[in-house]
Amino acid sequence: MSELNTPEAGRAETDAVMALLRAVHDALDLPLPDITDRDDRAHRRLLFNRATDARCVLAGALEQGYSLETAAEMLRRWTATSPVTYAPWMDKGAPA
């Protein structure tokens, strides 16, 4: 029987897919910026850069045969090196 048809291999593949999906989600899940132009620009720049990183990692997995685990770890590392540096929007509880 092929190793790919074993329950363990199926679970490992599912876990790898979920890890990559989680890494993409976490990379793109940014808090909204505060209302200043500076924060808005920083948010857009970070989102663009992280989306580019995610596209590169996904292309590597889909087109270059990178393992999904390697792709997920690479994206996590890249995301960690580009943290949120802008002020996130905070609801100040203004009256309705």
ZIQUIHU-V780354 format. One record per run of one state. SS is the DSSP state (a for helix, b for strand, c for the rest). FROM is the first residue (numbers start at 1). LEN is the number of residues. If there is no record, write none. Layout:
ss/from/len
SS/FROM/LEN
SS/FROM/LEN
This chain:
ss/from/len
c/1/2
a/3/3
c/6/1
a/7/22
c/29/4
b/33/1
c/34/3
a/37/27
c/64/4
a/68/13
c/81/7
b/88/1
c/89/8
